[in-house]
Amino acid sequence: GALVTLPGITSVAKSLGADRVSETLFERAQGGPTEVVPFVCSDADAVRACVRFAADHQVLVEPACGAALAAVYERASALEQFPSVVVEVCGGSIVNLPLLQQWAQDLGVDY
């Protein structure tokens, strides 16, 4: 593999996005045992997790956080190898209820 730079971030989960991973992270992810376990979810999955988290905990988070929450809510196979999982929930400075509802509506997510 090789490091690539994306032309831009088109996801609603922009706040923690990067158009290129660091060289150190890339090297750690190459072959052999790794500390990096990839998980990819759609914008709809991320927003659905934000909506569910808001319902469960009465706290708004933005889609970048929702992507991590989606792995847990969906019981992603990427997490099966771990006896326990911790998700650091952060990020809400760019979200408000009308914006979350708009994302949900745009992506066909029930709220």
Secondary structure, 3 states (H helix, E strand, C coil): CCCCCCCCCCCCCCCCCCCCCCHHHHHHCCCCCCCCCCCCCCHHHHHHHHHHHHHHHCCCCCHHHHHHHHHHHCCCHHHCCCCCCCCCCCCCCCCCHHHHHHHHHHHCCCC
